[in-house]
Structures are given as C-alpha cells and as structure tokens.
C-alpha cells in the first residue's frame, strides 16, 4: 500500500501532524484510534503515513504526487487519456518531472485507477477503470521481466509473494508450453500496440526517443519493428510541422526598430516592383540581425496583392485572365485562383490553368510596353543583362521574375531579348517542375523556405512526408542559418 516506517518514525510523524496508519503484522491498516495508546511500544506492529486524499466527482483518491514526494527509481503511475496507465521508475527526465508537477502521477496502481475514473467522471464519462491496462516503461519493464524470470526458480511461497507485489495483474504462470507461447505472443502484440499508441501522443522528440529505446530487447518481429519505425518517423515529421507552426508565431517577439520599419515598408507596398525594391534594401542592410532578416524575407514571400474575395467564381476568374494586360497582372490573377482553389473543382482548376497558359503566350508575343512606367527602370549595360538573367534563374516565384523583367521596359527589343528568353525559361520551370525537384534544386536558403508554404498545402500524407524529408536534407546542405524551431 505505502512504504513502511519504524515506530519511532511513526511517532515523530504523528507529532508533526501527519496521519498515521497502523496494523498488526498480517492484518489490515487502520487509524490509530483503533489501537491501544501504548501501541508504539508494543512488538509486532507496522506503521505507515496516510497520504492526503482529495475528492473529485464523488470519487476519493490519494492526492497526486509532487516532486517533493518522489525519489529516484520510485514506482510512479502516470494517468493517460488513452485509457492506459504507464508504470515508470522515476528519473530526472523533463517529461516525467512535468507529469508529476501537473498532478498526473500516483504512487500505487489502485489510486491511479481511482484518479483516472474521477477525471472521466468530472467530464460526464462513466468509465470502468478496474481493468485498465498498466504499461511498464523503461526501468519498470526491466523490473517486470526480472520478476518473471525469478518466478521460474522460486519456491511456491516466493511465487505468491512476488505475484502479490506485482502491479501488473495480467501475468499467469502456465505449465503448458503451448499456453506459454500463446501468452507470450499476446503480450508481445499488446506491447507492440501500446508502443504505437504512445508514439501517436508523444509531444516531443525526446519522448519519441524514450518510447523507442531498447526495442531490440522486446522480442518484436521484423514486421513489428518496421511498423514502429514508420510510426516513429511519421510522428517526428508531425512534430516538425508543429514546431514550425510555433516558429511562425515567433515574430511576436520584440525586434529592433529597423525591423519594424521594414515591416511597415512591406505593408505599404502596392505592387511586386515595390516589394522587390524593399527586398533589395533588406539584403543590402548590414545592421539587421540574421533572425530579423530571415523573418522579413518570409513576410515578403507570403505577401500578395489580391483584391478579390477568396471565393471568386470560375466565370469571374476567366474574365480576370482575359483582362490581364501584362505577365505581372496575370500572376496576380493566378494568386487569386490559388486563393479560390478550395471552392473550385479539379476540372475548373485545370481549365483555368490552361486559360492562363494561353493568355501568357498571348502576352509574351505582344510584349506590351508601358510608355510611362510609374517605377524606376534599369539602365542598360551588357554586364547588367547577365546579372539580371542570373537573378531570374534564382527567382523563387513568378512575381520575382516579372518584377525584374518589367523594369527593363525602356530597353530596345534586341536588348531585352536575352532576358525575355530567361524569363520564359524560368516561368516554365517554376510551373512545371514537381515540388520535390524544386526543393532539390533550391540554390539558397531563401528560395528553399519559399517552398515550405507549398509543402504545408499538400493534402496527401505520403507526398507531404517525402517533401518534408527532402526539405530537411536540402536545408542541411545549403549555407546559412537553418530555420530556428520552437523559438
């Protein structure tokens, strides 16, 4: 029930205000008022401290353990919402300390079951926890295995003593080898399923590692090990996405005044050309912190200029495509189509994509020139042609390609021809290349991060997993600071 203490320790605890329980050896524990006043001087009595109790939803159980209550290697039982109770040998890992601090740990299985039943009852669920699964983890599993081994050579009396102490009430000694094999297989299958369930609810990479430690000693088949490995990798990928979602909100932290100034400039941009100019200023500024520059680049990548509602009908979208008078305007229409994609069928999207391609070809042939552009143009030079062509090859989206090309509108047709060819080539690459191929081909960390938004939009789990794996591998190969997670 609880740890026994000596008569002197019991007396001292009583004087300090603790509730003491007493029993005659082999008897049942009861309060001291049921025993003679001289009990502390009498032989043959055992004592323990009664843990404080609390009541929840009409169910009484011992107060959950605190960090002050537990010692290294002490048995603790963690209540899980999956309907299982995990049996650990306490250690100083963050996960176990957090579980104890949050009030989910009991010192014995009976009160763990009562607490789980009370939690369920508090939210209107009547759950029978008397036969709830108790899952030994880590050191507890090794202790359980050691006890099973010792039973093979134990005397009948020792067997009864060990079985009485064992918190897991599912082990039965069988004399038949056939029954032993069947029981072993059932236990193996149960432990395999428990591991898979635990992986699905693991909240950190360390928890995943703890759950999967020592698998080679569990006697799993190769097929079971493969399934566990797949579940492990799947959960790690999900945790990566969760961490990256958290990183998306990290911009709420305090940045420099210079960072805030650039954010204001980005928000005031009304065209891709203006946005491109701000991007150049950010890249050339030597006073920004690396983290600030990374977040600013991310904000730029996610900035679009869409005035239409996200539920634009197909007929209106076709009209917008026909009205586009430049590749830049057509690119904005394409963004509107992407924003409306959830309300369009796959056939509608295919038709709109074909219509965009046809209009793009028309605009490329017409090569419309604005006689009085509202933005600064590049002054022609042969060296600049090569430099701009290289920038087009590095462009991460169609807006960047068009922004570069549009600022050469004052050049002659002959002067613009190399850039026209380069822009057509890059636009086709950006549209036609599969996402994973574009991830592998990303030339710098900014281009790679621009593709992360596309990864998050994937609905196929396998494709998303493969794309995320390729993203991680390419990120490790590129120079520059990796994306900070969880900050």
ZIFEN-V369021 format. One record per residue. N is the residue number from 1. PHI is phi in whole degrees, 0 to 359 (NA if undefined). Layout:
((N PHI) (N PHI))
//
This chain:
((1 NA) (2 217) (3 288) (4 283) (5 232) (6 286) (7 295) (8 291) (9 296) (10 296) (11 296) (12 296) (13 295) (14 298) (15 293) (16 272) (17 99) (18 281) (19 270) (20 254) (21 252) (22 222) (23 206) (24 282) (25 312) (26 76) (27 265) (28 255) (29 293) (30 209) (31 287) (32 295) (33 292) (34 266) (35 233) (36 297) (37 296) (38 268) (39 300) (40 293) (41 260) (42 267) (43 280) (44 84) (45 242) (46 239) (47 225) (48 206) (49 268) (50 281) (51 290) (52 300) (53 243) (54 230) (55 240) (56 221) (57 54) (58 80) (59 246) (60 256) (61 209) (62 294) (63 300) (64 304) (65 296) (66 245) (67 297) (68 288) (69 276) (70 259) (71 235) (72 306) (73 70) (74 286) (75 291) (76 227) (77 236) (78 266) (79 276) (80 242) (81 290) (82 282) (83 91) (84 243) (85 239) (86 264) (87 259) (88 241) (89 265) (90 299) (91 219) (92 273) (93 290) (94 299) (95 297) (96 291) (97 297) (98 294) (99 299) (100 293) (101 300) (102 278) (103 86) (104 250) (105 238) (106 238) (107 272) (108 217) (109 291) (110 298) (111 287) (112 296) (113 294) (114 295) (115 295) (116 299) (117 296) (118 294) (119 300) (120 295) (121 295) (122 296) (123 251) (124 83) (125 249) (126 261) (127 242) (128 276) (129 257) (130 295) (131 246) (132 297) (133 292) (134 247) (135 251) (136 285) (137 235) (138 60) (139 299) (140 295) (141 295) (142 295) (143 297) (144 298) (145 295) (146 296) (147 295) (148 297) (149 295) (150 293) (151 295) (152 293) (153 246) (154 279) (155 287) (156 307) (157 294) (158 295) (159 300) (160 295) (161 295) (162 295) (163 295) (164 292) (165 280) (166 294) (167 289) (168 268) (169 265) (170 255) (171 270) (172 227) (173 282) (174 241) (175 276) (176 277) (177 297) (178 296) (179 294) (180 297) (181 296) (182 297) (183 296) (184 299) (185 296) (186 296) (187 297) (188 298) (189 295) (190 296) (191 296) (192 298) (193 293) (194 297) (195 298) (196 297) (197 296) (198 295) (199 296) (200 294) (201 249) (202 298) (203 257) (204 218) (205 297) (206 294) (207 297) (208 300) (209 296) (210 296) (211 297) (212 267) (213 285) (214 70) (215 296) (216 295) (217 265) (218 271) (219 77) (220 286) (221 285) (222 297) (223 297) (224 293) (225 297) (226 297) (227 294) (228 295) (229 297) (230 296) (231 295) (232 297) (233 296) (234 297) (235 292) (236 298) (237 295) (238 299) (239 295) (240 300) (241 295) (242 298) (243 294) (244 290) (245 298) (246 294) (247 295) (248 298) (249 269) (250 292) (251 293) (252 287) (253 289) (254 282) (255 248) (256 288) (257 298) (258 298) (259 299) (260 299) (261 296) (262 293) (263 301) (264 298) (265 296) (266 297) (267 293) (268 273) (269 295) (270 242) (271 206) (272 295) (273 295) (274 297) (275 296) (276 296) (277 296) (278 295) (279 298) (280 295) (281 296) (282 296) (283 296) (284 271) (285 283) (286 264) (287 258) (288 281) (289 289) (290 302) (291 293) (292 296) (293 297) (294 298) (295 292) (296 296) (297 297) (298 293) (299 298) (300 297) (301 298) (302 267) (303 274) (304 231) (305 236) (306 248) (307 260) (308 275) (309 292) (310 290) (311 252) (312 300) (313 294) (314 301) (315 299) (316 293) (317 297) (318 297) (319 297) (320 295) (321 298) (322 295) (323 276) (324 297) (325 252) (326 204) (327 297) (328 296) (329 295) (330 296) (331 296) (332 294) (333 297) (334 298) (335 297) (336 296) (337 298) (338 299) (339 292) (340 262) (341 300) (342 292) (343 257) (344 240) (345 281) (346 297) (347 294) (348 299) (349 296) (350 295) (351 295) (352 294) (353 298) (354 297) (355 297) (356 297) (357 297) (358 295) (359 292) (360 298) (361 295) (362 297) (363 293) (364 295) (365 288) (366 288) (367 48) (368 300) (369 240) (370 278) (371 293) (372 220) (373 296) (374 271) (375 230) (376 293) (377 253) (378 281) (379 279) (380 291) (381 202) (382 297) (383 294) (384 292) (385 301) (386 295) (387 295) (388 291) (389 298) (390 294) (391 297) (392 297) (393 297) (394 271) (395 302) (396 269) (397 205) (398 294) (399 299) (400 294) (401 299) (402 293) (403 298) (404 293) (405 293) (406 294) (407 276) (408 247) (409 294) (410 276) (411 284) (412 282) (413 300) (414 294) (415 295) (416 276) (417 306) (418 300) (419 287) (420 299) (421 297) (422 295) (423 292) (424 299) (425 298) (426 291) (427 298) (428 293) (429 299) (430 296) (431 276) (432 269) (433 286) (434 299) (435 301) (436 296) (437 296) (438 292) (439 297) (440 297) (441 269) (442 302) (443 267) (444 210) (445 292) (446 293) (447 297) (448 297) (449 292) (450 297) (451 278) (452 297) (453 299) (454 291) (455 299) (456 293) (457 277) (458 295) (459 260) (460 283) (461 299) (462 294) (463 297) (464 296) (465 297) (466 296) (467 294) (468 293) (469 297) (470 297) (471 299) (472 299) (473 296) (474 291) (475 299) (476 291) (477 275) (478 274) (479 289) (480 110) (481 294) (482 291) (483 296) (484 288) (485 253) (486 74) (487 263))
//
